[in-house]
Structure formats: C-alpha cells, structure tokens
Amino acid sequence: MISSAISSATIPPKFISTRGDAPALGFVDAMLTGLAPDGGLYVPETWPQLSADDLRAMAGLSYVEIATRVMRSFVGDEIDPAIFDKLVAETYADFGDPKIAPLRKLDDNRWLLELFHGPTLAFKDYALQLLGRLFEHVLSQRDERITIVGATSGDTGSAAIEGCRHGDHMDIFILHPLGRTSEVQRRQMTTILAPNVHNIALKGSFDDCQDAVKAMFDDEALRERLNLSAVNSINWARIMAQIVYYVTSAVALGAPDREIAFAVPSGNFGNIFAAYAAREMGLPIGKLIAGSNSNDILARTLMAGDMSMEPVQPTLSPSMDIQVSSNFERLLFDLFDRDGSAVTRFLTNFRRTGVASLPDERLARISGLFVGASVNDAETLVTIRAVHENHGILIDPHTAVGIAAADKVGSNLDMPLVALACAHPAKFPAAVEQAAGTRPDLPADLADLFGREERLTVLENDIEAIKTFISSNARMTE
Ligand SMILES: *Cc1c(COP(=O)(O)O)cnc(C)c1O
C-alpha cells in the first residue's frame, strides 16, 4: 500500500508572518485576516511534503482530486474535509474546460498551460472562485460579516467580485486605476450590480491602489470596525490554490521522474511564488522564468539584486504594470533565513528610499532556480504574432511576455518548459488584433458584456476620501 503522506490525518502547518511580529494562526484565521497585523504576509511555518510516491499516485487523477489532496495539507480539519471537498468540486464544476487547466502542446519541448477557463478568463479565477466560497462558508458558520477591500490592475478585481457576488456575509470594494485596465477587464467588474459589490476607479496607478488598501489595513480602528479582509494575492489561500496547477501539469509531464521548467509572466509575484511553494513541497521544478514587461523591477531584482523603483509605465500587459510586488516579500523571508525583523528593515528602507539591493550571498540561493527577463511591448506583439503564425494559437499579451522571456533566458533548458497562459486572448482584444490581425471572440456567456449596465465610483487618490466612501457603504450590522 502506498501511504498517503498528505492524508487529512497529517497535521497542517501554522501560518506565521514574514515580519515576525504577529501570532501564528491556523489556516482559517490566516485566510480571514489576509494581511498580518504587523504588516507582513502569512507563510506556512513548515512546508507539507509531497513525496515521490504521493506524486506518482496523482497520475491520472482529476484536477479536483489533486486539488483536494494538495490543499488539505494546508487546511487539515479546520474545514470539515467533506465540506471542503464539496466546495472545491463546486468551484471548478463550471469552468469552461473539463480538464480545468489543460496543457496544450506547442512543440516537442514546450507546452502552454491554459489558465483562462474560469468565469472571468484569467488565472485569478482558480484561487478566487474558491476563496469566495471558503469565506462564505466560514463566515456563515461563525455568523460574522467582513468587508473585503482589494486593489486590482484588472484581473484580480473581476475574479474576486465574481467569487463574492453571491456572498451574504461580505461586502467587497475593489479599487482599480482609472483608465488603466482593458475595457473587458473593467466591464467584468463594473457590470456586476449586486448590492454588496462596489467598484472604485482611482485617479492613480495600480501601486496607488495597493498603497490605499495597505493604508486601510494600517488603520486599526477602521480595520476592526469594518472587519476588513483582503483577497489580494497577499492572502495565503490564493497562493495555496495556485500551487495546484503546477502539480497537475508537472505530474502530467512526468513528475516526479523528471524536472519541469515554468515560464510565468509576473507582476505581484503571487503566481510564481506558488510555483516556488510547490517546489518547497517536493515538486521537481528545475527552473522558474519570471517574465516582466517594461516595469521590470522583478527581472532586475532576480538577475542583479537591483530592487529600485521606477515610475509605472502603462503597457500592453496591464496586469503586470506594477513596481512593488507584494508577494516578493514571501521569497525575501526565505532569503533572509525567515528572520522577520531583517525583512522588516529591508522593506522599510525600500519603501522609504525606493531602492534596495539584495546582497549577492542571499541572491545566490535562488539564482540557480529563478531567472528573470524583461519584455517590451514591441517584443510582446512579435511573440503574439509568431505563436499565431507557427501554432495557430492566439495568446494574450501577458502569456506572450512569459514566452518571450523564456525565449530570452531559457533556450538551453534540458527539461520540458510549461508557459503559463494566464488570460484568455479576448480579455485583451486590441493588442491581440494589432499583433495577429485577428480579433479573438469572447466566450458565449460573455458575448453581451458590452451591452450591460456599468456601475462605478471615481475617487481622487486621497486615502481619507477612500476611507469615507468605504465606511459609508459597508453594511456592517454592529
Ligand atoms: C495577475 C496577472 C499576472 C501577474 O500575476 P502575479 O501573480 O501578480 O505575478 C499576469 N498575467 C495575468 C493575465 C494576470 O491576470
């Protein structure tokens, strides 16, 4: 008999803060809390392990079966396993492809991992449709309400709103940078007219939106009064759900018996951190290629330790128009030997001066695993066109950034390369049409998106105005 090291009998880890100054929490509390009270992000105290036998036993299993196995090692019995399994199954039941996250072969050694089969057409759905259900379940059990506040460069917001719109126990406020999302992205958010959904278009950048959310969480009185919670990728539960498709795709391509490389277009570093987490759990990932657009602080940091902020430039891949990658903090925590006060010092200095450099000896620990490359808009368009010409496949601009980055720094890999297709091309039709000469169609259930009524509130980039709006619209009962 193969023993399952990740059965529900295994004790799940506690979650600790990357700033080292907050109590360790169980899975449910870490999920509800989002950002730790000391300003840090939650990470598991230890990584649950997937042995080679565990991975072999997953060959041929469905996405949902693998998802419950992987995630239960973090959740344990904090959520009744039968209910948890049901919520996971429901989450993925209405995805548009029976395989949920299918692999599509490009050529002998390269695959696309299609992560756009959820309701809002980007990989964010894989975590956020589950998170909405987990929140609702836990809150109704505890008879509590929360106010969710999140910043989005486009895709998180639409997925989070979709995941929460039916929740009776939550109000959701999503800030997006006015005019900086694609029209499809905006409409996917603003056409949800449920009474618990509020869209704020901020006169600022995505980083301004993210800073405003941070400031709300730093206001302890407000945080308590509104029972604030976060669904941004700082929420551990999102990373957890994203670990799953690295496991399913690697197993499908021969893990544990061969190493796999992934090319991940990166902005907030959540998706690629989930790959790192999968590797810490035992998945044989040989290379992680982070693709940046012209906002390339991540690529510079990974390649040269150069973490210096520059003004955000709008690009064809708006979901990566980011200078402060919040999830990078989780990797920093490991690079600083899980010393929370060292992380705090490093990041406080970075936030004050806009520059920081990672010492060589710290960077050296990951330089064999992570590589980064930056890809500009012209290269993005060339890549979309080339993939269309060579393979007859339309890819979105973010996916193109990942593939182009892999072309730059991963051409001599001796292992299969999986490029993450992070959004449906129809989410960014203008760029795709410009590059490939073909306008991608929206899937049938979104075909009338442009005829639907929109609702949003435009606000100045002023934290007090934002707080006032949220306070007066949240429906906390007491
Ligand atoms: C969110 C997003 C990214 C960036 O992912 P991170 O987890 O923020 O690094 C890339 N592409 C698309 C389509 C996205 O929606």
The ligand as an ORCA input file, in Angstrom:
! r2SCAN-3c Opt
* xyz 0 1
  C      -2.364     38.824    -12.322
  C      -1.837     38.517    -13.654
  C      -0.459     38.374    -13.883
  C       0.567     38.585    -12.820
  O       0.488     37.599    -11.817
  P       1.132     37.842    -10.399
  O       0.659     36.744     -9.540
  O       0.620     39.197     -9.933
  O       2.610     37.870    -10.588
  C      -0.062     38.014    -15.158
  N      -0.940     37.843    -16.146
  C      -2.265     37.971    -15.967
  C      -3.185     37.763    -17.102
  C      -2.757     38.317    -14.718
  O      -4.079     38.443    -14.524
*
